[in-house]
């Protein structure tokens, strides 16, 4: 059996958006399983009902045959032979009826019972756990919001204790419910195989037993196949039991280990502050202004990515850029209505954000992490060691903040989009993985200082995107109504014509074109550039794949925005993790740089999986390749036939020339020697006469002489 996907039970306490997003995928899978099992149950129910009907009909037929001899037909007389024959048929059909009854019982036990149990017990358990988890998650959010609104002033200790107890209870309930929910979803990945294979196995074994009642000869390979299926089901069941036991043990261990973490403000003596972090992630409350003096707080998931602070709301696919924290200032601030607040100010002082952590320890770790990133410690080879040395002199966890004028004087030079190679982990406090920044070289893949184009060229552009204009070439303006003065050699009746809905993310010039890593690197740079520059608008188009080209068509006006000749598409690949992202490398028609052709990589997002589009492009290239081979073979065959025809004409012409020469030679010889020709003629006549005389004999010779 192939591997089984599982939800990470260890990450249930953190409850990050990534975990919720993965949970949504498993919930969609559970819904799909439920829908499919219901359809399969209905189909098997029809088999069972049909078998019961067949058993009853067979029994009724046998009964009618037995009662034949009791019937009195007006025109019929007693026929003992017919009666005895029908009695024999009745016995056979009665035995068949018994076999069908046994088959119905076996179908009820071996086919309908397992799938009914899976439908009524396992699938309903998933739905129940889902409702309980949603209620627990909602209660936890309410408790957290109530706890976050506690004033820093001296309040009633009883109220504070009740709030903290409420947070503890709701968080524990959510964690335990979430772990059991994850366990049930993971177990469902095994049970869905059993729920499909076990009823089929029972159905086939019941049918075999039915046929064994009538014959002892059974197809041995079929028995072996069914035996293998039975063994496979048993193996899956044993594996499920073992994995279920492991998950239950993991839940018990996590419940014990996570008990101190249920409190929102843990004891700092038990969980000390880590001041050497260069990456961090977790939930924070951010202040949003709603008026001149009023503001509101919103809870979101924040994480660091390279030199950027990112935020992600629950349910979003990806995070958005909050601010650049390179050379920024960070310090703890005293808020009027919130505790554990800190403020981050950009290097030029134009942007600042106030965030609230859940505890004092979390607030200090966020301040230390942003302080380390601000000093670019994350770019070093050993960021944690350098951070440990630097933070010995800054235990107050406040970044020294020079004046804005000094910052402008020491401002970094303007650069293009900086590649972010670090990825946020699902844990709250993790180390930096900056070695990739120092070892990764992009010069061999992406052309340096290459601008990124975030929008496709409109229909009235002067040139087709991605195709360089050669010197002296005049630009032909495209008709905005989709009509062109020149007809393009596209085949409207192409063998392949598939349409996909895509959104254009961007394109940029690349160096290499044979390796799929160029597509991955281009995706990474374009997505990072969109996040940094807050570019979220995407142009939706219809991508049409034919055997001649790829076309981007405006869905509203049906105007062709871009046309990519299929032979120029040298590579097409999808993202390694997000299969909705795909891109292809186009070798442009004109221009060469450093002895190589200009290549442009286009990146898109699709509604369907990008692999389907890449498969369609590959299929189109194969069809075009085979069509080209057939065309060349046909042209070659025609060329051979033309050569043969030409040779035949040459041979006929040569024979005609030889014939004319012989005729001419004979005429010339006849005109130059006329007497000789007469003598020769007489000689021929005499020779014929002599031949005839020899045939006539002696009497004939004498007669001819007398006549002469």
C-alpha angles and dihedrals in degrees: 000000000000122000120286122233114232139191114240105248090187091067097053094098094055091048094196123182089250090058091047090048091051089047089055090055091052091047090052088049090050090050091050090049090050092050093048094045091051090054091046090048091053091050093049090046088057090052091050093047091047091051091051090048090048091051092050092045091049091050091049091050091052090049092051092049091052091052093052094096090055093056119102113207118194094226098031132088129205108289110188093184092054091046094050091046092052090047089057090049089050091055092051093045090046089056089048089051090054090050091050091049090053089048091052091052092049092048090053092051102036104031112023099036098058096046091043090052091050092048098045100035113025100035093044089049089057091051092048093050090048092055092046091049093050090051091048091048091050092049090049092052091050092049092048092050090049091049092047090055093058109124121238089227122095104285136172108296090211092059091047091050091049091050093048091047089050091052090047093050096044094045092048091048092048092047095048093043091047092050093050090045090052090047091053092048091049091049089050089065088065097037094053089063092048092045091057101036099041097058090045090050091050091047093052094045090051090051091049091051088049092054092042088062088064101035139019094210112094129170105259096207090055091054090048091050093049089047090054091050090050090050090049092052091050091049091051090048092050091047090049092050091050094046091045090054090049092049092049090052090048090052091052092048093047092048090056096042095044097051094096090049095059090078111086092218107036125194108276091214091063096040109032123201116264107216097177100072122129096179130041140165135184147111119302135173115236127199117235122188113234097176144349094296104003127087140172134212125232126191116224140157113258129191139167121242115184106305095342135090110222132190131200129188121218109273096023118125096220139009128258130225116262100177145319108265098189107121091359129144123241129181142153113264133198108238123195098228106017138061130218094028127159133181129222119201123190120241093259095044094237096114133039136168132196117214133183122214125207096240141009091255092052091048093052092047091051091050092049093046094050090044091054092047090047089058090048092240088143089069093061125094095245104029097167094053093047091046090052091054094045096048093054087078095042106049090146088073093229120130113229105250115208119197121281091244091057089047091054090050092052094038115143119253115264112264138179122257108320112226113241110206101168120095127207115247123215093245122093099233118029136154128252124268100199099143089095090062092058098040102039115095116190098179091090091055112028124038110248118254090011114165118228119230111213099184135046121245114266122243092260095057117130096232136026111260116259095018115107118219115237119229111279094016114136117225115239113213113230117231108247091215092064093254119125131195091224124052115237118225093242119141110230091190094054118161090234122045115159127163126206131180108234139168120218114233102175148291137227139176116267136190106214123050107173100068123073089217088079089065092049092048092047090050091051095049095045094048091047091049092050091050094047095047095039093240107159102150114108129186113233117213142161113252110208116196116201135160090260107042150336114257132194108209127191105242092214103044099021088228117150106244098181135005121200115193108231095229089058093056100094101169139020125181142159130227115275094233108014103054092188090071117080138158143181136208117234122200104214123227102235137043136026130222121203090347095306130100118256111259127190126196116213120200124201140174118220136197090226126047114291091227090070090055092047089048089051091050090049091048091050091051091049092050091047091048093051091045089053091049091050091048092050091046090050092048090048091050091049090049090052091050091049091050091049091048091049091050090049090052091049091051092049091048092049092050091050091051092050091048092051091048092052091049091048092048091051093051092048091050092048094051095048097049110033098156093047088053091053093050090049089052092050089047090055091049092049091048090053091049091050090051091051091047092054088054095048095051129217098317091053092053092053092049092050091050092050091051091049 
